[in-house]
Amino acid sequence: MKPWGGPMSAAEFRVWQCDRWSEKEFQDRVIELAQVNGWLAYHTHDARRSQPGFPDLVLVHARSKRILFWELKSAKGRVSVAQSAWLVALKACGLVAVVMRPSDWASGLIESELVVGRA
């Protein structure tokens, strides 16, 4: 049931379900989908010793010659100033650098980016 009453559509339920994921759960799902589809996935596990703000994931697909820089955020997560600076700088170099959220999983955007041949 919706908070305001009435049944949820399947699409609303998917968004509601995905929005409950922690950033770690979301990240694990994205990495698994990427690897199953032939992407190399890099994530710095202990970012405390790294340059602040660098995106959570670097995804490389050699066959399609694509590289993605993704900052992953939970439904309510906020992008820091340092994260924003990195994303802007990477985009200025012509690279794909974006923030992805669980709602992007629910909408099918992440799948469309990672399933080679669809993008």
N, CA, C and O atoms as a DFTB+ gen file, in Angstrom:
476 C
 N C O
     1  1       0.836      -1.187       0.000
     2  2       0.000       0.000       0.000
     3  2       0.879       1.249       0.000
     4  3       1.932       1.289       0.636
     5  1       0.428       2.244      -0.714
     6  2       1.106       3.539      -0.713
     7  2       0.870       4.222       0.632
     8  3      -0.143       3.962       1.281
     9  1       1.780       5.084       1.058
    10  2       1.565       5.804       2.318
    11  2       0.251       6.587       2.302
    12  3      -0.347       6.806       3.355
    13  1      -0.201       7.006       1.127
    14  2      -1.427       7.797       1.011
    15  2      -2.633       6.909       0.704
    16  3      -3.732       7.411       0.470
    17  1      -2.430       5.598       0.705
    18  2      -3.518       4.663       0.456
    19  2      -3.528       4.202      -0.990
    20  3      -2.994       4.882      -1.866
    21  1      -4.128       3.060      -1.239
    22  2      -4.212       2.529      -2.595
    23  2      -3.038       1.636      -2.920
    24  3      -1.981       1.734      -2.296
    25  1      -3.219       0.767      -3.894
    26  2      -2.152      -0.178      -4.255
    27  2      -1.032       0.503      -5.050
    28  3      -1.245       1.516      -5.715
    29  1       0.154      -0.079      -4.962
    30  2       1.318       0.387      -5.746
    31  2       1.330      -0.339      -7.075
    32  3       0.939      -1.503      -7.164
    33  1       1.783       0.357      -8.108
    34  2       2.024      -0.314      -9.384
    35  2       3.316      -1.108      -9.242
    36  3       4.066      -0.913      -8.286
    37  1       3.575      -1.995     -10.184
    38  2       4.824      -2.774     -10.155
    39  2       6.025      -1.848     -10.234
    40  3       7.020      -2.077      -9.545
    41  1       5.959      -0.804     -11.058
    42  2       7.075       0.146     -11.191
    43  2       7.297       0.896      -9.887
    44  3       8.442       1.074      -9.472
    45  1       6.239       1.336      -9.237
    46  2       6.371       2.027      -7.943
    47  2       6.963       1.104      -6.892
    48  3       7.768       1.534      -6.066
    49  1       6.568      -0.162      -6.918
    50  2       7.105      -1.129      -5.962
    51  2       8.599      -1.326      -6.175
    52  3       9.358      -1.383      -5.208
    53  1       9.035      -1.431      -7.444
    54  2      10.469      -1.596      -7.730
    55  2      11.265      -0.412      -7.191
    56  3      12.308      -0.597      -6.564
    57  1      10.781       0.794      -7.429
    58  2      11.477       1.980      -6.923
    59  2      11.512       1.959      -5.411
    60  3      12.561       2.207      -4.817
    61  1      10.387       1.667      -4.774
    62  2      10.315       1.617      -3.313
    63  2      11.292       0.577      -2.760
    64  3      11.992       0.835      -1.780
    65  1      11.336      -0.582      -3.383
    66  2      12.216      -1.666      -2.939
    67  2      13.686      -1.266      -3.103
    68  3      14.479      -1.447      -2.179
    69  1      14.052      -0.730      -4.255
    70  2      15.436      -0.340      -4.515
    71  2      15.875       0.811      -3.621
    72  3      17.026       0.854      -3.186
    73  1      14.979       1.733      -3.346
    74  2      15.320       2.875      -2.501
    75  2      15.643       2.475      -1.068
    76  3      16.173       3.286      -0.310
    77  1      15.340       1.269      -0.692
    78  2      15.655       0.772       0.651
    79  2      17.072       0.198       0.736
    80  3      17.561      -0.072       1.833
    81  1      17.741       0.007      -0.416
    82  2      19.092      -0.547      -0.416
    83  2      20.071       0.424       0.219
    84  3      19.956       1.639       0.057
    85  1      21.032      -0.127       0.944
    86  2      22.159       0.686       1.404
    87  2      23.065       0.931       0.206
    88  3      22.928       0.280      -0.830
    89  1      23.985       1.869       0.354
    90  2      24.940       2.128      -0.731
    91  2      25.758       0.872      -1.029
    92  3      26.063       0.599      -2.190
    93  1      26.113       0.110      -0.005
    94  2      26.881      -1.127      -0.179
    95  2      26.074      -2.176      -0.943
    96  3      26.608      -2.827      -1.841
    97  1      24.800      -2.348      -0.600
    98  2      23.959      -3.312      -1.321
    99  2      23.824      -2.907      -2.788
   100  3      23.914      -3.745      -3.685
   101  1      23.611      -1.635      -3.015
   102  2      23.488      -1.106      -4.372
   103  2      24.777      -1.351      -5.149
   104  3      24.748      -1.834      -6.281
   105  1      25.897      -1.017      -4.536
   106  2      27.202      -1.196      -5.178
   107  2      27.448      -2.658      -5.531
   108  3      27.909      -2.959      -6.632
   109  1      27.150      -3.558      -4.620
   110  2      27.352      -4.989      -4.875
   111  2      26.538      -5.455      -6.081
   112  3      27.033      -6.236      -6.894
   113  1      25.309      -4.991      -6.204
   114  2      24.457      -5.368      -7.334
   115  2      25.009      -4.808      -8.648
   116  3      25.030      -5.501      -9.666
   117  1      25.452      -3.554      -8.616
   118  2      26.002      -2.940      -9.827
   119  2      27.260      -3.679     -10.269
   120  3      27.406      -3.988     -11.451
   121  1      28.163      -3.965      -9.346
   122  2      29.407      -4.665      -9.684
   123  2      29.102      -6.054     -10.245
   124  3      29.705      -6.467     -11.235
   125  1      28.179      -6.771      -9.624
   126  2      27.828      -8.107     -10.116
   127  2      27.272      -8.038     -11.540
   128  3      27.682      -8.820     -12.398
   129  1      26.352      -7.119     -11.799
   130  2      25.789      -6.984     -13.137
   131  2      26.867      -6.612     -14.148
   132  3      26.886      -7.136     -15.262
   133  1      27.762      -5.709     -13.761
   134  2      28.846      -5.300     -14.656
   135  2      29.735      -6.494     -15.003
   136  3      30.016      -6.742     -16.176
   137  1      30.171      -7.226     -13.992
   138  2      31.084      -8.344     -14.229
   139  2      30.439      -9.443     -15.062
   140  3      31.096     -10.026     -15.924
   141  1      29.179      -9.731     -14.824
   142  2      28.465     -10.752     -15.600
   143  2      28.412     -10.357     -17.072
   144  3      28.339     -11.215     -17.951
   145  1      28.450      -9.055     -17.331
   146  2      28.361      -8.557     -18.705
   147  2      29.717      -8.162     -19.283
   148  3      29.784      -7.421     -20.264
   149  1      30.797      -8.654     -18.679
   150  2      32.124      -8.505     -19.262
   151  2      32.874      -7.227     -18.918
   152  3      33.882      -6.915     -19.553
   153  1      32.404      -6.487     -17.933
   154  2      33.093      -5.266     -17.512
   155  2      34.129      -5.584     -16.450
   156  3      33.920      -6.469     -15.619
   157  1      35.241      -4.869     -16.472
   158  2      36.159      -4.844     -15.344
   159  2      35.644      -3.755     -14.419
   160  3      35.320      -2.656     -14.868
   161  1      35.569      -4.051     -13.147
   162  2      35.040      -3.092     -12.182
   163  2      36.093      -2.818     -11.119
   164  3      36.596      -3.742     -10.479
   165  1      36.426      -1.539     -10.933
   166  2      37.384      -1.153      -9.904
   167  2      36.682      -0.297      -8.857
   168  3      35.955       0.642      -9.180
   169  1      36.918      -0.644      -7.603
   170  2      36.409       0.133      -6.470
   171  2      37.508       0.205      -5.423
   172  3      38.073      -0.820      -5.042
   173  1      37.810       1.399      -4.959
   174  2      38.784       1.559      -3.874
   175  2      38.092       1.164      -2.577
   176  3      37.130       1.812      -2.164
   177  1      38.569       0.114      -1.937
   178  2      37.895      -0.407      -0.746
   179  2      38.091       0.461       0.491
   180  3      37.185       0.559       1.319
   181  1      39.238       1.083       0.632
   182  2      39.464       1.953       1.785
   183  2      39.809       3.346       1.279
   184  3      40.979       3.704       1.151
   185  1      38.776       4.122       0.995
   186  2      38.954       5.447       0.397
   187  2      39.559       6.456       1.358
   188  3      39.913       7.559       0.942
   189  1      39.687       6.109       2.627
   190  2      40.246       7.054       3.608
   191  2      41.684       7.438       3.269
   192  3      42.155       8.498       3.682
   193  1      42.368       6.605       2.539
   194  2      43.765       6.887       2.174
   195  2      43.904       7.354       0.726
   196  3      45.014       7.443       0.202
   197  1      42.789       7.648       0.091
   198  2      42.790       8.049      -1.314
   199  2      42.396       9.514      -1.455
   200  3      41.948      10.154      -0.504
   201  1      42.574      10.022      -2.660
   202  2      42.152      11.388      -2.979
   203  2      40.653      11.526      -2.715
   204  3      39.872      10.719      -3.219
   205  1      40.235      12.518      -1.943
   206  2      38.800      12.671      -1.654
   207  2      37.981      12.917      -2.915
   208  3      38.383      13.668      -3.803
   209  1      36.832      12.269      -2.969
   210  2      35.871      12.554      -4.013
   211  2      35.944      11.710      -5.262
   212  3      35.043      11.783      -6.097
   213  1      37.000      10.897      -5.426
   214  2      37.100      10.092      -6.648
   215  2      35.889       9.159      -6.719
   216  3      35.481       8.609      -5.697
   217  1      35.304       8.970      -7.918
   218  2      34.091       8.152      -8.046
   219  2      34.249       6.743      -7.480
   220  3      35.340       6.173      -7.476
   221  1      33.142       6.203      -7.006
   222  2      33.126       4.877      -6.387
   223  2      33.578       3.773      -7.323
   224  3      34.321       2.877      -6.923
   225  1      33.131       3.837      -8.573
   226  2      33.433       2.759      -9.519
   227  2      34.038       3.294     -10.801
   228  3      33.628       4.328     -11.328
   229  1      35.029       2.554     -11.288
   230  2      35.523       2.745     -12.652
   231  2      35.200       1.431     -13.359
   232  3      35.660       0.365     -12.949
   233  1      34.415       1.519     -14.410
   234  2      33.980       0.348     -15.163
   235  2      34.561       0.426     -16.565
   236  3      34.421       1.437     -17.254
   237  1      35.217      -0.658     -16.981
   238  2      35.882      -0.677     -18.287
   239  2      35.406      -1.896     -19.073
   240  3      35.425      -3.024     -18.581
   241  1      34.982      -1.634     -20.305
   242  2      34.574      -2.719     -21.203
   243  2      35.419      -2.589     -22.467
   244  3      35.117      -1.786     -23.350
   245  1      36.482      -3.391     -22.541
   246  2      37.467      -3.264     -23.620
   247  2      36.858      -3.514     -24.997
   248  3      37.164      -2.793     -25.946
   249  1      36.000      -4.525     -25.115
   250  2      35.434      -4.865     -26.425
   251  2      34.609      -3.712     -27.004
   252  3      34.677      -3.432     -28.201
   253  1      33.834      -3.050     -26.151
   254  2      33.021      -1.935     -26.636
   255  2      33.743      -0.592     -26.513
   256  3      33.218       0.454     -26.895
   257  1      34.971      -0.652     -25.963
   258  2      35.802       0.555     -25.801
   259  2      35.083       1.638     -25.005
   260  3      35.069       2.810     -25.381
   261  1      34.490       1.213     -23.901
   262  2      33.778       2.147     -23.025
   263  2      34.397       2.149     -21.638
   264  3      34.845       1.120     -21.132
   265  1      34.409       3.325     -21.044
   266  2      34.849       3.478     -19.661
   267  2      33.857       4.406     -18.963
   268  3      33.497       5.463     -19.481
   269  1      33.428       3.987     -17.785
   270  2      32.432       4.737     -17.027
   271  2      32.979       5.047     -15.635
   272  3      33.608       4.199     -15.003
   273  1      32.738       6.244     -15.176
   274  2      33.081       6.648     -13.815
   275  2      31.755       6.920     -13.112
   276  3      31.055       7.878     -13.441
   277  1      31.418       6.081     -12.153
   278  2      30.128       6.189     -11.479
   279  2      30.308       6.457      -9.996
   280  3      31.034       5.744      -9.302
   281  1      29.645       7.481      -9.531
   282  2      29.503       7.743      -8.100
   283  2      28.162       7.143      -7.703
   284  3      27.123       7.532      -8.236
   285  1      28.182       6.206      -6.779
   286  2      26.950       5.540      -6.355
   287  2      26.456       6.160      -5.060
   288  3      27.222       6.363      -4.118
   289  1      25.189       6.450      -5.029
   290  2      24.571       7.041      -3.840
   291  2      23.287       6.294      -3.522
   292  3      22.575       5.838      -4.417
   293  1      23.006       6.180      -2.233
   294  2      21.715       5.653      -1.809
   295  2      20.643       6.658      -2.213
   296  3      20.953       7.745      -2.699
   297  1      19.401       6.293      -2.012
   298  2      18.299       7.171      -2.409
   299  2      18.424       8.561      -1.792
   300  3      18.067       9.556      -2.423
   301  1      18.930       8.631      -0.561
   302  2      19.018       9.921       0.135
   303  2      20.446      10.451       0.227
   304  3      20.680      11.502       0.825
   305  1      21.404       9.732      -0.361
   306  2      22.805      10.139      -0.275
   307  2      23.075      11.451      -0.992
   308  3      22.452      11.759      -2.008
   309  1      24.003      12.213      -0.456
   310  2      24.350      13.511      -1.044
   311  2      25.740      13.459      -1.666
   312  3      26.644      12.794      -1.160
   313  1      25.887      14.170      -2.764
   314  2      27.171      14.263      -3.450
   315  2      27.972      15.374      -2.767
   316  3      27.487      16.494      -2.609
   317  1      29.203      15.049      -2.368
   318  2      30.050      16.044      -1.710
   319  2      30.635      17.012      -2.743
   320  3      30.568      16.772      -3.948
   321  1      31.197      18.088      -2.250
   322  2      31.850      19.066      -3.130
   323  2      33.003      18.396      -3.875
   324  3      33.170      18.612      -5.075
   325  1      33.799      17.587      -3.177
   326  2      34.931      16.905      -3.813
   327  2      34.454      15.911      -4.874
   328  3      35.070      15.797      -5.935
   329  1      33.374      15.199      -4.599
   330  2      32.830      14.252      -5.581
   331  2      32.333      14.992      -6.815
   332  3      32.578      14.569      -7.944
   333  1      31.645      16.080      -6.595
   334  2      31.155      16.886      -7.709
   335  2      32.310      17.418      -8.558
   336  3      32.225      17.427      -9.786
   337  1      33.383      17.858      -7.910
   338  2      34.553      18.386      -8.639
   339  2      35.156      17.308      -9.535
   340  3      35.502      17.585     -10.683
   341  1      35.285      16.086      -9.028
   342  2      35.814      14.991      -9.838
   343  2      34.913      14.706     -11.035
   344  3      35.399      14.547     -12.155
   345  1      33.602      14.639     -10.802
   346  2      32.671      14.342     -11.890
   347  2      32.725      15.423     -12.970
   348  3      32.720      15.111     -14.161
   349  1      32.775      16.672     -12.565
   350  2      32.855      17.782     -13.520
   351  2      34.153      17.692     -14.319
   352  3      34.135      17.865     -15.538
   353  1      35.281      17.423     -13.652
   354  2      36.577      17.350     -14.337
   355  2      36.622      16.191     -15.327
   356  3      37.130      16.347     -16.438
   357  1      36.099      15.038     -14.939
   358  2      36.084      13.882     -15.835
   359  2      35.196      14.141     -17.051
   360  3      35.558      13.794     -18.175
   361  1      34.037      14.749     -16.824
   362  2      33.140      15.093     -17.946
   363  2      33.808      16.087     -18.887
   364  3      33.641      16.000     -20.103
   365  1      34.565      17.030     -18.331
   366  2      35.259      18.030     -19.156
   367  2      36.270      17.371     -20.083
   368  3      36.616      17.931     -21.123
   369  1      36.744      16.189     -19.713
   370  2      37.685      15.435     -20.550
   371  2      36.965      14.509     -21.526
   372  3      37.600      13.708     -22.213
   373  1      35.654      14.621     -21.585
   374  2      34.880      13.814     -22.523
   375  2      34.528      12.435     -22.021
   376  3      34.106      11.587     -22.807
   377  1      34.687      12.185     -20.735
   378  2      34.398      10.874     -20.162
   379  2      32.994      10.841     -19.574
   380  3      32.420      11.880     -19.248
   381  1      32.454       9.644     -19.443
   382  2      31.146       9.465     -18.817
   383  2      31.369       9.392     -17.312
   384  3      31.978       8.450     -16.806
   385  1      30.867      10.400     -16.608
   386  2      31.030      10.480     -15.156
   387  2      29.707      10.965     -14.573
   388  3      29.327      12.124     -14.739
   389  1      29.016      10.062     -13.889
   390  2      27.672      10.378     -13.411
   391  2      27.424       9.827     -12.014
   392  3      28.166       8.981     -11.513
   393  1      26.371      10.325     -11.408
   394  2      25.862       9.785     -10.148
   395  2      24.754       8.802     -10.496
   396  3      23.853       9.117     -11.273
   397  1      24.826       7.628      -9.924
   398  2      23.779       6.630     -10.109
   399  2      23.164       6.321      -8.749
   400  3      23.847       6.260      -7.727
   401  1      21.854       6.130      -8.778
   402  2      21.086       5.852      -7.559
   403  2      20.241       4.590      -7.764
   404  3      20.050       4.154      -8.899
   405  1      19.736       4.005      -6.679
   406  2      18.893       2.818      -6.827
   407  2      17.703       3.032      -7.770
   408  3      17.267       2.085      -8.426
   409  1      17.177       4.242      -7.848
   410  2      16.067       4.497      -8.776
   411  2      16.507       4.283     -10.224
   412  3      15.682       3.957     -11.078
   413  1      17.809       4.464     -10.512
   414  2      18.325       4.198     -11.859
   415  2      18.351       2.696     -12.146
   416  3      18.230       2.277     -13.297
   417  1      18.509       1.898     -11.104
   418  2      18.402       0.444     -11.250
   419  2      16.950       0.083     -11.547
   420  3      16.663      -0.668     -12.480
   421  1      16.038       0.629     -10.738
   422  2      14.618       0.314     -10.887
   423  2      14.088       0.732     -12.261
   424  3      13.234       0.050     -12.826
   425  1      14.580       1.829     -12.791
   426  2      14.103       2.326     -14.088
   427  2      14.677       1.554     -15.274
   428  3      14.174       1.666     -16.392
   429  1      15.731       0.769     -15.034
   430  2      16.376       0.024     -16.112
   431  2      17.557       0.759     -16.730
   432  3      18.204       0.228     -17.632
   433  1      17.853       1.975     -16.262
   434  2      18.967       2.749     -16.821
   435  2      20.302       2.035     -16.638
   436  3      21.102       1.966     -17.572
   437  1      20.544       1.512     -15.463
   438  2      21.828       0.841     -15.200
   439  2      21.974      -0.391     -16.090
   440  3      23.036      -0.617     -16.670
   441  1      20.937      -1.168     -16.197
   442  2      20.980      -2.345     -17.070
   443  2      21.246      -1.926     -18.516
   444  3      22.028      -2.575     -19.210
   445  1      20.611      -0.860     -18.971
   446  2      20.814      -0.426     -20.356
   447  2      22.247       0.036     -20.601
   448  3      22.745      -0.064     -21.722
   449  1      22.906       0.532     -19.578
   450  2      24.306       0.958     -19.719
   451  2      25.272      -0.221     -19.657
   452  3      26.301      -0.210     -20.332
   453  1      24.958      -1.220     -18.868
   454  2      25.914      -2.302     -18.620
   455  2      25.718      -3.544     -19.482
   456  3      26.650      -4.332     -19.645
   457  1      24.542      -3.729     -20.028
   458  2      24.328      -4.886     -20.886
   459  2      24.781      -4.482     -22.282
   460  3      24.075      -3.772     -22.998
   461  1      25.966      -4.943     -22.656
   462  2      26.607      -4.540     -23.916
   463  2      25.727      -4.966     -25.076
   464  3      25.216      -6.085     -25.129
   465  1      25.572      -4.037     -25.997
   466  2      24.715      -4.267     -27.140
   467  2      23.417      -3.488     -27.023
   468  3      22.727      -3.267     -28.018
   469  1      23.085      -3.071     -25.804
   470  2      21.877      -2.261     -25.576
   471  2      22.205      -0.779     -25.560
   472  3      21.389       0.046     -25.970
   473  1      23.399      -0.438     -25.087
   474  2      23.752       0.975     -24.909
   475  2      23.991       1.659     -26.239
   476  3      24.298       2.850     -26.274
